Amino acid sequence: MINLFKIKDKKNQDAESANGRPPIKKQSAGELRLHKDISELNLPKTTTISFPNGKDDLMNFEISIRPDEGYYQGGTFMFTFLVPSSYPHEPPKVKCKTKVYHPNIDLEGNVCLNILREDWKPVLNINTIIYGLNHLFTQPNHEDPLNHDAAAVLRDNPRLFETNVRRAMAGGYVGQVHFPRCI
């Protein structure tokens, strides 16, 4: 039986090399769904998308968010998306590459967004996640924090929170933590 597969593979390779085209990689169901999601993206004007590994690798991409309102106005925040082959049954892994003072993003770049965890459903898509990330910058949530210190400051002293955000985005220190400039 194994020899039959080897013969079949050899015939396929010979046929592909005969027509001068590289072999076509079979796409997983997750890749097909992701291709559909990306082709239907309706990005907010504050968001751009890029594919650092080229258009052949849709499963890994980056988005850049530049909020035009709220505490984070004028900053630029990069996120990486790693989409599992089991997508849409599992959500993408999303990380913030920009170190940011935010109640819902920790200093390692982990993102606290309910649709990336317990509220994920296969009917959700990449566009939903991008809008959710944008919403984190216009409406940070102190009730479900990853960065508990930032959440406490936002809850107890919104003015100090705004000062801390501005200081962090300008490339300064908040407490003992240095933030690179992102403005």
SVG drawing of the C-alpha trace seen along z (x, -y; Angstrom):
<svg xmlns="http://www.w3.org/2000/svg" viewBox="-22 -64 35 66">
<polyline fill="none" stroke="black" stroke-width="0.4" points="0.0,0.0 2.8,-2.4 4.4,-1.8 1.2,-2.8 1.3,-6.2 4.9,-6.7 4.1,-5.9 1.1,-8.2 3.3,-11.0 6.0,-10.5 3.4,-10.7 2.0,-13.9 5.5,-15.4 6.3,-14.4 3.1,-15.9 3.7,-19.2 7.3,-19.5 6.1,-18.7 3.8,-21.6 6.5,-23.9 4.4,-25.0 5.3,-24.5 3.2,-22.1 0.0,-23.6 -0.1,-23.4 -3.5,-22.1 -5.2,-24.6 -6.7,-23.6 -10.3,-24.5 -8.8,-27.2 -6.8,-28.7 -9.8,-28.8 -11.9,-30.5 -9.1,-33.0 -8.7,-33.8 -12.5,-34.6 -12.3,-36.7 -9.3,-38.7 -10.9,-39.3 -14.0,-40.6 -12.2,-42.9 -13.7,-46.2 -10.9,-47.9 -11.5,-51.0 -9.6,-54.0 -7.3,-53.8 -6.1,-50.3 -3.8,-48.8 -2.8,-45.2 0.4,-43.7 1.8,-40.3 5.5,-40.2 5.9,-36.7 4.2,-37.6 0.7,-36.9 1.4,-33.2 1.4,-33.1 -2.0,-34.4 -1.9,-32.5 0.6,-35.1 -0.1,-38.8 0.2,-42.1 -2.2,-45.0 -1.3,-48.5 -3.8,-50.6 -3.5,-54.4 -6.4,-55.6 -7.9,-58.9 -9.7,-59.5 -9.4,-58.7 -6.4,-58.3 -4.3,-56.6 -4.9,-59.1 -1.9,-59.5 -0.1,-56.4 0.7,-53.5 0.2,-50.0 1.3,-46.8 -0.4,-43.4 0.6,-40.0 -2.0,-37.4 -1.1,-33.7 -4.1,-31.8 -4.3,-28.1 -5.1,-25.6 -8.3,-24.8 -9.6,-28.3 -12.5,-29.3 -13.1,-26.6 -10.3,-28.2 -9.5,-31.9 -6.2,-33.4 -3.4,-34.1 -3.1,-37.8 -0.1,-39.7 0.6,-43.4 4.2,-44.0 4.1,-47.6 4.8,-47.9 1.8,-49.8 0.4,-51.1 -3.1,-49.6 -5.4,-47.8 -6.3,-45.1 -2.8,-44.5 0.0,-43.3 3.7,-44.2 4.4,-41.0 1.8,-41.9 -1.0,-39.5 -4.4,-40.9 -7.5,-40.6 -10.4,-40.5 -13.3,-38.2 -13.8,-37.2 -10.2,-35.8 -11.0,-33.5 -14.3,-32.3 -16.6,-34.2 -15.1,-33.0 -17.5,-31.4 -16.8,-30.2 -19.2,-32.7 -16.8,-35.5 -14.1,-36.6 -10.9,-38.6 -12.8,-41.8 -14.6,-41.3 -11.3,-40.9 -9.8,-44.0 -12.9,-46.1 -12.5,-44.6 -8.9,-45.7 -9.8,-49.2 -12.5,-49.3 -9.8,-48.6 -8.1,-51.8 -11.2,-54.0 -12.8,-52.3 -10.2,-50.6 -11.9,-48.3 -10.7,-48.4 -13.2,-45.6 -11.4,-42.8 -7.7,-43.7 -4.4,-42.0 -2.4,-45.0 -4.0,-45.4 -2.0,-48.5 -3.2,-50.4 -6.7,-49.2 -6.7,-50.5 -5.4,-53.9 -8.0,-54.1 -10.8,-53.2 -9.6,-55.5 -7.9,-58.4 -8.7,-58.8 -6.6,-62.0 -3.5,-60.3 -4.2,-57.4 -4.3,-59.8 -1.0,-61.4 0.6,-57.9 -0.6,-56.9 0.9,-60.1 4.1,-59.6 4.4,-56.0 3.5,-56.8 6.2,-59.6 8.8,-57.0 9.0,-57.6 8.7,-55.7 5.5,-54.8 6.7,-53.6 9.7,-51.4 8.7,-50.4 10.1,-52.1 8.0,-52.3 9.4,-52.9 8.0,-55.9 5.0,-55.0 3.7,-58.5"/>
</svg>
